[in-house]
Amino acid sequence: MSKERSRTLGQLKQSGYVSKSIKDELRDNLRQKIKEGQPVFEGVHGFEYTVIPELERAILSRHNINLLGLRGQAKTKLARKMIHLLDEYIPYVAGSEINDDPLNPISRFAKDLIAEKGDETPIAWLHRDDRFSEKLATPDVTVADLIGDVDPIKAANLKLSYADDRVIHFGMIPRANRCIFVINELPDLQARIQVALFNILQEGDIQIRGFKLRMPLNMQFIFTANPEDYTNRGSIVTPLKDRIGSQILTHYPETIAIARTITEQEANLQQAQDDMIYVPDLAKDLLEQISFEARESEYIDHKSGVSARLSITAYENLISTAELRALKSGQSQTTVRLSDFMGIIPAITGKVELVYEGEQEGAAQVAQHLIGDAIHTFFPAYFPKVEKLEKSNEKTPYSDIVDWFFSESGFELLDDCSDETYKETLDAISPLSILIKKYVPQVDPRDIHFMKEFLLWGLVEYDKLSKDRIDEGYQFKDKFGSYLSKL
């Protein structure tokens, strides 16, 4: 439809425009995209065989939808992606507060204007980007906010009685007529407010005060909810759930590869950071594994979930930690180190809900446990298994490293040392190079020193070495020497 051609109701009729409900509009455009093999929910990863097919079926069924899942599972992102299934432009009666369809007006304003001007009624065009409304459900939301109320100022200015429907001030839902309307965290909406949605969902009309209004709104509702809210803060009243056509369960990324794709897509980085900081693949995998460990940790409330935003903000912090170190040492480029992972702790502590044991341990300590657990999980994928019980005289793949630390009394790896010093310090431990050459021969040359540091941290996690935090970095020692120093 050419928005330049049709400026009046008469021109619109001559153009052959046919009114269509938003649910039919979404359905028809989805069908067209599927037939043409076009991506429907581009940029949403990990849902290709689970959530997206269910969402597509709900759209084809013309259902209102409830996306149910823990925080950080792309529920709102999915809802926002649906605007790409709308027509680029739709016509509406110019000046209408509720986007009246020129061929099917529902407000008194539009009906009176069309009755007065007929085919000369002015028509405006609404872009699909403007057809998305969103409201976060909070306890202070009122029926007036969502549905509408009598406006005494309007009544006074127009010199109208409160019995005249022209004194009504429409709320957010009527103003989103012919749009996608999202209510986030639906269970947080008070039960009496949820009840006000009954008629809109089923009959498509609204009720304001004592007015006998019959305004069949043309809307696509999408709700989001966290199952934890059903027990902790509120619930969705049963009759409202009954009126929602499809409830779709979302989930977290199921593999490290998918999680990495999401993090790299969503991380807010500047080109200067990308040019300055090199991140080894192992570092990216470890960062994602931290979220996987958090979702299984005994210190963290599993019902609350661990948002995908943890990995995204942690990745941003990791890059910034390396950037800050490089700026202080006057380097134009640097590589992420394993010790830089201590810089992501603030991104972890604010995004996990701790159970009692976690509170006793402390948020920062729990974050360090998660980093250690991620290293512990990945270590066997690169190096031989560390046996818990070993004979005193038995030679193991790690005997030379342990002996080196015993003879050298350990070493210190400082946080802000230059890359040259960092490499020299690790290269001085000759058994590290031998192990990596033997067990990880295919390692990228740029990743060798990160791999050496990973090997040290892994041996700490498997109780072969000890690691102590000092003011300016970390001190690594053999386990026996560490015990002696504590006596």
VOGULUM-998679 format. One record per residue (C-alpha): residue number from 1; z, y, x; residue in one letter. Coordinates in steps of 0.5 Angstrom, whole numbers, plus 500, padded with zeros to 3 digits. Example, Ala and Ser with C-alpha at 12.3 -4.5 7.8 and 13.67 -1.06 7.14 Angstrom:
<pts>
   num    c3    c2    c1   residu
     1   516   491   525        A
     2   514   498   527        S
</pts>
This chain:
<pts>
   num    c3    c2    c1   residu
     1   500   500   500        M
     2   498   507   503        S
     3   504   512   502        K
     4   499   517   504        E
     5   494   515   498        R
     6   500   515   492        S
     7   504   521   491        R
     8   505   521   484        T
     9   506   516   478        L
    10   499   516   476        G
    11   496   515   483        Q
    12   501   509   484        L
    13   498   506   477        K
    14   491   507   479        Q
    15   492   503   486        S
    16   494   497   483        G
    17   501   497   485        Y
    18   506   491   482        V
    19   513   492   482        S
    20   517   486   485        K
    21   524   484   486        S
    22   527   484   493        I
    23   529   477   493        K
    24   521   476   491        D
    25   519   480   496        E
    26   523   477   502        L
    27   521   470   499        R
    28   514   472   499        D
    29   514   475   506        N
    30   518   469   509        L
    31   513   464   506        R
    32   507   469   509        Q
    33   511   469   516        K
    34   512   461   516        I
    35   504   460   514        K
    36   502   464   520        E
    37   507   461   525        G
    38   511   468   526        Q
    39   518   468   529        P
    40   522   470   523        V
    41   529   471   526        F
    42   527   473   533        E
    43   532   474   538        G
    44   537   469   535        V
    45   538   463   539        H
    46   542   457   538        G
    47   541   456   531        F
    48   533   454   531        E
    49   535   447   528        Y
    50   542   449   524        T
    51   543   456   521        V
    52   536   458   521        I
    53   533   453   517        P
    54   539   453   512        E
    55   538   461   511        L
    56   530   460   510        E
    57   532   455   504        R
    58   537   460   501        A
    59   531   466   502        I
    60   526   461   499        L
    61   531   460   493        S
    62   532   467   492        R
    63   540   466   493        H
    64   545   471   495        N
    65   548   469   501        I
    66   555   468   505        N
    67   555   467   512        L
    68   561   463   514        L
    69   563   463   521        G
    70   568   465   527        L
    71   568   471   530        R
    72   562   473   535        G
    73   557   468   531        Q
    74   551   473   530        A
    75   553   473   522        K
    76   551   480   522        T
    77   546   480   527        K
    78   542   475   522        L
    79   543   479   516        A
    80   540   485   520        R
    81   534   481   522        K
    82   533   480   515        M
    83   530   487   514        I
    84   524   484   518        H
    85   522   480   512        L
    86   522   487   507        L
    87   515   490   506        D
    88   514   496   510        E
    89   514   501   505        Y
    90   516   501   498        I
    91   515   507   493        P
    92   521   510   489        Y
    93   522   516   484        V
    94   523   522   488        A
    95   530   525   488        G
    96   533   518   485        S
    97   540   517   488        E
    98   539   509   487        I
    99   531   508   489        N
   100   529   507   482        D
   101   522   503   482        D
   102   517   508   479        P
   103   514   502   474        L
   104   521   500   472        N
   105   526   506   472        P
   106   534   504   471        I
   107   537   511   472        S
   108   538   516   467        R
   109   535   521   472        F
   110   529   517   473        A
   111   527   516   466        K
   112   528   523   464        D
   113   524   525   469        L
   114   518   520   468        I
   115   519   522   460        A
   116   518   529   462        E
   117   512   529   467        K
   118   509   522   466        G
   119   504   521   471        D
   120   505   527   475        E
   121   512   524   477        T
   122   513   525   484        P
   123   513   519   488        I
   124   516   518   495        A
   125   516   512   500        W
   126   522   508   503        L
   127   521   505   510        H
   128   524   498   510        R
   129   529   500   516        D
   130   532   505   511        D
   131   533   499   506        R
   132   539   496   509        F
   133   547   498   507        S
   134   553   495   510        E
   135   560   495   509        K
   136   566   493   512        L
   137   571   490   507        A
   138   578   493   509        T
   139   584   493   504        P
   140   583   501   503        D
   141   576   500   499        V
   142   576   502   492        T
   143   572   500   486        V
   144   570   507   486        A
   145   567   506   494        D
   146   563   500   492        L
   147   561   501   484        I
   148   562   509   483        G
   149   567   513   479        D
   150   567   520   474        V
   151   566   526   479        D
   152   570   532   476        P
   153   566   537   480        I
   154   560   535   478        K
   155   562   535   470        A
   156   565   542   472        A
   157   558   545   475        N
   158   554   542   470        L
   159   558   543   464        K
   160   558   536   462        L
   161   563   532   458        S
   162   566   526   461        Y
   163   563   522   456        A
   164   556   524   459        D
   165   554   519   464        D
   166   551   524   468        R
   167   558   526   471        V
   168   558   519   474        I
   169   558   519   482        H
   170   555   512   484        F
   171   558   508   490        G
   172   555   505   495        M
   173   552   499   492        I
   174   548   502   486        P
   175   545   507   492        R
   176   543   501   495        A
   177   539   499   490        N
   178   532   495   492        R
   179   536   494   499        C
   180   540   489   503        I
   181   547   490   502        F
   182   552   487   507        V
   183   559   486   506        I
   184   563   484   512        N
   185   569   480   512        E
   186   569   479   505        L
   187   576   475   504        P
   188   579   482   507        D
   189   577   485   500        L
   190   582   485   495        Q
   191   582   480   489        A
   192   581   486   484        R
   193   575   489   488        I
   194   572   482   489        Q
   195   572   482   481        V
   196   568   488   480        A
   197   562   484   484        L
   198   562   479   478        F
   199   557   482   474        N
   200   553   485   479        I
   201   552   478   482        L
   202   551   475   476        Q
   203   548   479   471        E
   204   546   485   476        G
   205   549   491   472        D
   206   555   495   474        I
   207   561   497   470        Q
   208   564   504   471        I
   209   570   506   467        R
   210   569   506   460        G
   211   561   507   460        F
   212   556   502   457        K
   213   552   502   463        L
   214   546   497   463        R
   215   543   498   470        M
   216   540   491   472        P
   217   540   493   480        L
   218   535   489   484        N
   219   539   487   491        M
   220   540   482   496        Q
   221   547   481   497        F
   222   549   478   504        I
   223   557   477   505        F
   224   560   475   512        T
   225   567   471   512        A
   226   571   468   517        N
   227   574   461   515        P
   228   581   464   518        E
   229   581   469   513        D
   230   582   464   508        Y
   231   589   463   510        T
   232   591   469   514        N
   233   589   475   510        R
   234   586   473   504        G
   235   581   469   500        S
   236   574   469   496        I
   237   576   469   489        V
   238   573   462   486        T
   239   569   466   481        P
   240   566   470   486        L
   241   564   464   491        K
   242   561   461   485        D
   243   556   466   484        R
   244   554   466   491        I
   245   548   462   491        G
   246   548   459   499        S
   247   554   459   503        Q
   248   551   458   511        I
   249   556   455   516        L
   250   555   459   523        T
   251   557   456   530        H
   252   558   458   537        Y
   253   552   456   543        P
   254   552   449   544        E
   255   549   449   551        T
   256   550   453   557        I
   257   543   455   557        A
   258   543   458   550        I
   259   549   461   552        A
   260   546   464   558        R
   261   540   467   554        T
   262   544   470   549        I
   263   549   474   554        T
   264   543   476   559        E
   265   539   479   552        Q
   266   545   482   550        E
   267   549   485   556        A
   268   548   492   557        N
   269   546   493   564        L
   270   542   499   567        Q
   271   536   497   571        Q
   272   539   500   577        A
   273   545   495   577        Q
   274   539   489   576        D
   275   536   492   582        D
   276   543   492   586        M
   277   546   486   584        I
   278   544   479   585        Y
   279   547   474   581        V
   280   547   466   583        P
   281   545   461   577        D
   282   551   458   579        L
   283   555   464   577        A
   284   552   465   571        K
   285   553   458   569        D
   286   561   459   571        L
   287   561   465   567        L
   288   559   461   560        E
   289   563   455   562        Q
   290   569   460   561        I
   291   568   461   554        S
   292   567   454   553        F
   293   574   452   556        E
   294   577   458   552        A
   295   575   454   546        R
   296   578   448   548        E
   297   584   451   551        S
   298   591   449   549        E
   299   593   456   550        Y
   300   588   459   545        I
   301   588   459   538        D
   302   582   455   536        H
   303   582   457   529        K
   304   581   464   531        S
   305   575   463   535        G
   306   572   465   542        V
   307   567   470   541        S
   308   560   470   544        A
   309   562   478   546        R
   310   567   475   551        L
   311   561   472   556        S
   312   557   479   554        I
   313   563   483   556        T
   314   565   479   562        A
   315   558   479   565        Y
   316   558   486   565        E
   317   565   487   568        N
   318   562   482   573        L
   319   556   486   575        I
   320   560   492   575        S
   321   566   489   580        T
   322   560   487   585        A
   323   557   494   584        E
   324   564   498   585        L
   325   565   493   592        R
   326   558   495   594        A
   327   559   503   593        L
   328   565   503   597        K
   329   562   499   603        S
   330   556   503   603        G
   331   551   498   601        Q
   332   545   498   597        S
   333   544   491   595        Q
   334   550   485   594        T
   335   551   479   591        T
   336   556   477   586        V
   337   562   473   590        R
   338   567   468   586        L
   339   572   473   588        S
   340   569   478   583        D
   341   571   474   578        F
   342   577   477   578        M
   343   574   483   575        G
   344   572   480   569        I
   345   580   478   567        I
   346   580   485   562        P
   347   574   482   558        A
   348   578   476   557        I
   349   585   478   555        T
   350   582   482   550        G
   351   578   477   546        K
   352   583   471   546        V
   353   588   470   541        E
   354   594   466   544        L
   355   598   461   541        V
   356   606   461   543        Y
   357   605   457   550        E
   358   599   462   552        G
   359   604   468   550        E
   360   609   465   554        Q
   361   604   464   560        E
   362   601   471   559        G
   363   594   473   558        A
   364   592   475   565        A
   365   595   468   567        Q
   366   591   464   562        V
   367   585   468   564        A
   368   586   466   571        Q
   369   587   458   568        H
   370   580   459   565        L
   371   576   461   571        I
   372   580   455   575        G
   373   578   450   569        D
   374   571   452   569        A
   375   570   451   577        I
   376   574   445   576        H
   377   569   442   571        T
   378   563   444   575        F
   379   565   442   581        F
   380   563   434   580        P
   381   556   436   579        A
   382   555   439   586        Y
   383   560   435   590        F
   384   563   428   591        P
   385   569   426   586        K
   386   575   428   589        V
   387   580   422   588        E
   388   587   423   586        K
   389   590   418   590        L
   390   588   417   597        E
   391   590   412   603        K
   392   593   417   609        S
   393   588   414   614        N
   394   582   414   609        E
   395   576   418   611        K
   396   574   423   605        T
   397   568   427   605        P
   398   573   433   605        Y
   399   577   431   611        S
   400   574   435   616        D
   401   575   441   611        I
   402   582   440   610        V
   403   583   438   618        D
   404   580   445   619        W
   405   585   449   615        F
   406   590   445   618        F
   407   588   447   625        S
   408   586   454   624        E
   409   592   455   619        S
   410   587   458   614        G
   411   584   464   613        F
   412   583   471   609        E
   413   577   473   604        L
   414   578   480   603        L
   415   576   483   596        D
   416   572   489   599        D
   417   569   487   605        C
   418   562   488   607        S
   419   557   483   606        D
   420   556   482   613        E
   421   564   480   614        T
   422   564   476   608        Y
   423   558   471   611        K
   424   561   471   618        E
   425   568   469   615        T
   426   565   463   611        L
   427   560   461   616        D
   428   566   461   621        A
   429   568   454   617        I
   430   563   450   620        S
   431   565   444   615        P
   432   563   448   609        L
   433   555   448   612        S
   434   555   441   613        I
   435   558   439   606        L
   436   553   444   603        I
   437   547   441   607        K
   438   549   434   605        K
   439   550   435   598        Y
   440   546   441   596        V
   441   540   441   600        P
   442   536   444   595        Q
   443   541   450   594        V
   444   537   457   594        D
   445   538   461   601        P
   446   541   467   597        R
   447   546   462   594        D
   448   549   459   600        I
   449   555   463   601        H
   450   557   463   594        F
   451   556   456   594        M
   452   561   456   600        K
   453   566   460   596        E
   454   565   455   590        F
   455   567   449   595        L
   456   573   452   597        L
   457   575   454   590        W
   458   574   447   588        G
   459   578   444   593        L
   460   584   449   591        V
   461   583   446   584        E
   462   583   439   586        Y
   463   589   440   590        D
   464   586   439   597        K
   465   587   447   599        L
   466   592   452   597        S
   467   590   459   595        K
   468   594   465   595        D
   469   593   472   592        R
   470   595   478   597        I
   471   594   485   596        D
   472   587   486   599        E
   473   584   479   597        G
   474   585   471   598        Y
   475   589   467   603        Q
   476   586   460   603        F
   477   591   455   607        K
   478   591   447   607        D
   479   596   444   602        K
   480   601   442   607        F
   481   601   448   611        G
   482   602   452   604        S
   483   608   448   602        Y
   484   611   449   609        L
   485   611   456   608        S
   486   614   456   602        K
   487   620   453   605        L
</pts>
